[in-house]
Amino acid sequence: MLKQRLISAALMLLIFIGCFFLLPNIFFEMLVMLISATLFYELRTLLNISGRQSLFYWLFSLASLVPVFAYNDDLKAFGVFFALIACLFWLVLVPFKMQMGLRQPSFLKHSYFLYGFILITPMLYSVLILFNENKSFLLFVFIVIWIADIAAYFTGKRFGSIQIASHISPGKTLEGVLGGIVFNIIFAILIKLNFDQFDLVSGLIFCIFISVLSVYGDLFESLLKRLAGVKDSNNIIPGHGGFLDRVDGFLPSLPFAFIYVQYVSLTV
């Protein structure tokens, strides 16, 4: 299983490197759009909605993408709008849903048709805008999330004993979260040692914040999977499940990172 995960991860990394660094920007943008389309599909399946809810889900999700094609050169205002909606969702509604666990009030299901609009669209806009305006910062955010995810996984497996949400994801431990934070603190220090212009204090705060947010996104997707009674959002990636399983930590992290860099100076 681990070997399969590593092979899939290596292939995804090669595709990312090619599109992000080597090929013209349009290739990375097309990759983001393709992955986003898959995410919209996986999320709708995970929410198990049909009929009118499904129709409205696709209408809202697709309508939210119109500015990407109609205002491709001026997306920042739309990006801020969607990112603020996402931040509000993650700060207000998600804690309530996490607290309720598997005992979700039935009225909350009536809002499922908005989830693509709230969860995936803000991440999509954040990536596209940052890629064109601040590519080095976007890469920095990606690496912070990846470090948090990988370090939490291996630290949790080796030292994990204190569960942080046993009713949602028994495998998530406090030791894993702290492992992700510690490794990102080391990463921030290494960045400072190599780039004098990097603000270490702001960088440390940012890395810790994003490390926690990535776990938060992972836990929320785990809740959705528990409610749906499935292990993975899809089986398209051998050893990893679906794309939603791979980017769950990005869902809250990228909109917050996008808003952060709009108002706080962090040179990378």
C-alpha positions, 0 to 999 in steps of 0.5 A, a space after each residue: 500500500 505504501 509503495 503504491 502511494 509513493 509511486 502515485 505521489 511521485 507521478 503527481 509530483 512530476 506532473 506538477 513540476 512540469 506544469 508549474 515550472 517548465 511549461 507555459 502557464 496555460 498548462 498549469 491553469 488547465 490542470 487546475 481546472 481539470 482537477 477542480 472539475 473532478 473535485 466538483 464531481 467527487 464532492 457531489 457524490 460524497 454529499 449524496 445529493 440528487 434531483 433538485 439539490 443536484 441540479 442547483 449544486 451544478 448550477 451554482 458551481 458552474 456559475 461561480 466559474 463564469 468570471 474565470 473565463 469572462 474576466 480572466 485578467 482581473 479576477 482579484 475582486 472575485 477571488 477576495 469575494 469567494 475567499 471571504 465566503 470560504 473563511 466565513 464558512 470555515 470559521 462559523 459553520 464547520 465548527 458547528 458541524 464538527 461538534 455535531 459529528 455524525 448527528 447532523 441536523 437534517 436542515 443542514 442538508 438543505 444547504 449541500 447544493 452550495 458546498 461546491 460554491 463554498 468549498 472548491 470555487 474559493 480554492 480554485 480562484 486562490 490558486 489561479 490568482 496567486 499563480 499569476 500574481 505571486 507564484 513563489 508565495 503559492 509554491 510556499 503555501 503548497 510546500 507548507 501544506 504538504 509538509 504538514 500532511 506528510 509530517 503529521 502522517 508519519 509522526 502520528 503513526 510513530 508517536 500518535 496516542 492522543 486522538 483529537 477527533 475520535 468520533 470523526 477520524 480516529 487516526 488523527 492525533 495531537 502528536 501528528 498535528 504537532 509533528 506537522 507544526 514542528 517540521 514547518 517551523 524548521 522549514 520556515 527557519 531554513 527559508 530565513 537562512 537562505 532568504 534574508 528578506 523573509 520575515 521570520 516572525 510572520 512566516 512562523 505564524 503563517 506556517 503554524 496557522 496553515 499547518 493547523 488549517 490543513 488538518 482542519 480541512 482533512 478532518 472536515 472531509 473525514 466527517 463528510 466521508 463518515 456521513 456518506 459511509 465511504 472510505 475514500 471520495 473516489 478511487 481514481 488515484 491508486 493508493 490515495 483515493 480521490 483528488 478530494 482526499 489529496 486536497 482536503 487540507 488545501 480547501 481551507 488553507 488556500 483561501 485563508 492564505 490568499 486573504 492573508 497575503 492581500 493584507 499582510 506583507 510576507 515576502 517569499 
